[in-house]
Amino acid sequence: MALETATNYPVYYAVSEDNKIANWRPLAHWAMAIPHFIVGSILNFVAQICVTISWFAILFTGKMPEGLANIIVMAQRYWLRTWAFYYGLTEQYPPFEFEAQQADPGNYAIRYDANVELEGRNRLTVFFRMFMMIPIMIFVYFVMIGVGVVAIIAWFAVLFTGTYPVGMRDFVIKGFRLGARMGAYGSLLTDQYPPFNLD
């Protein structure tokens, strides 16, 4: 069962409601996540190439190639799953999965779906995308500082109680959701500007 989010934004990010996590995991999750960080970094590099090609494609045709979009979504899904595991939002080890599709397969505790805008793109906002990203990047930067602080405190709670405090966990999830939206906008998956909120 995943947490629902009331939004019209074309990116959906949710995490399983189970906040039980073994006491020892704060001491080991970072090491367990290393293989996924390596793979995720490679996928992210490939995705950045796809974003660059898509930028030119949209400027010249007004369309985003679906194949490139699917690769970008796959890379972002993989990265989001890895970070969620690293932050202890789930005990379930992320799968080494490389399905390039917009809809999440639904086989993991972290769900990431993207409704990519393939046609009718706004070429002007795509051209100036990096400049338009600045305000949301600043907002996300400060939110993620808060996420990091809250996560550290929560890990101590997990060590002693075996439970991720609900309020802290929800804040971390909302921070990741905000980051997922910013990532989708920055990666040209949508022309809809990310909202400045944690809904």
N, C-alpha and C positions, 0 to 999 in steps of 0.2 A: 504494500500500500504506500503510495507516495503522497507527500504534502501537496495540496492544491495551491495554485497561485492565481488570483483573479487579475488578469491582465489581458490586454489586446495586443501586446507586443508579440511579434512573430517568432520569438524564441521562448521555449518552455524549459525550465530547469526545476527539478524537484528531487527530493531525497527521501528515502524510506523513513517512516516514522519511528522505527526502532532505535532508541538511544542507549540501549544496553551495550556495554563494551568492556571486555576483560581488563582487569586492573593492570596487567603487564604490558598492554599494547602501547601506551604512551612511550615506553622505553624502546619499542621495536619497530613501530610503524615507519619511521623515517628510513630505516635500513631495508625493510620489506618493499618500500616504494622505489628504491633506486633503479631496478630494471625498467620499471615503467617510466621513470623520468628520462632514462636514456632513449627508450623507444619514442616517448612523447616528444622529445627534443628533435629527433629525426623527422617525425611526422609534422612538427611545427615548421621546420625548415622547408619541407615540401609544400606545406600549405601556404607559406609566404610567397613561394614562387607562383603558386596558383592564384593568389590574390593579385600579384603584379600583372600576370597575364590577363586576369579578369578585368583589371582596371582599364587596360588598353581596349579590351573587347567591348566593355560597356561604353567607353567614350566613342568608339567608332560605330558600334551597331545598336547601342541602347539596350543590349541584352547581356545577361550573364550566362556563360556556358554551363549547362547543368552538371556535366561531368566534373568540372573544376569546383563548382559549388559543393558537390557531394564530398569531394576530397577534403575541402576546408571544414565542412561540418564534421566529418569523421575525425579529423585531427583535433578539433575543439572538444568533441565529445570525449575522446581519449584523454586529453589533457585535464578536463574537468573531473573525470572519474579518478584520475591519479591524484589530483590535489585533494579531492574529497576524502579519499582513503588516507592520504598523508595526514590530514587534519582530524582523522578519527571519526568522521561522520558515519562510517560503516565499518564493520569487521570484515565484510565480504571482500575478498581479494579481487582486484579488477581483472577482467579477462583480457588476454592478448587478442583483441578483436579488431578487425580492419574492414568492417562493412561500410562502404562509402554510400550512405543513404541519409536522407533528411529525417526520416522517422526513426526514433530510437527502437532497437530490437526489443527493448523491455525485459532484458534478461539480467539486469543488474540493479543494485539498490540506488544508483544515481541515474536519473533520466534526463536526457537532453535531446529535444526535438527542435528543428528549425524549419520554418515555412519560408523558404528562400524566394525572394522576388527575382524571377528570371527575366521578365520582360517589362517594358515600359519604365525603364530606369531613368532616374533624374541625373543626367550627365553632368550638370553643373555641380551638384552636391558631391558627386563621385570625384570630380576633378579636384575639388577643394577638401576632400575628405580628411586629410591629415590635419588641416587647420581647424576644421569643424570639430575634430576630436578633442581639442585642447580642453574645453570646459568640462566635459564628462570625464576626461582622464584625471583632471585635478580632483574632482569629486570622488572618483573611485579610489584614487591614491589615499585620501584621508580615511575613507571608509575601510580600506584594507589594512591600514595601520590599526584601526580599532578591531578589526577581525583578528589580526595577529595577537593583540594583547588579550582579547577575550579567549582565544584558543589556548594560549599558554595557561591562563587561570583555569580553564575548563579541564585541561589535561591533569592538573593537580587534583581536581575533583574526581576525575576518572580513576586516578591512582588509588584514592582512598575509598571510593564508593562503588566503582564499576559502572557508573552511570554518567552520561554526558548531561549536565544541567540543561533543561529544556529551553529556557530563555537564551542562554548562551549559544546553544546549538542552532536555534532559530535565527539568531543574529548572524552567525557564520554562514548559514545557508543563504540568507538574504544577501549577504555580501558577495557570495559566489554567483548568485543569480544576477546581481547587478553587473558583475564582471563578465558573465556570459553574454549579457545584452550588449555591453560595450564591445566585446570581442566580435560579436556578430556584425555590429555596425562598422567597426573598423576593418573587418574582413570583407566588406561590401556585400554581405548576405542580404542586407535590407537598407532602404533609404530612410526608414523611420528612426528618428533620433531617440536614443535611450532615455527613459524618464529619470529625473533626478530624485528618486525615492527608493525605498527598500521594500516595496510591495512585492 
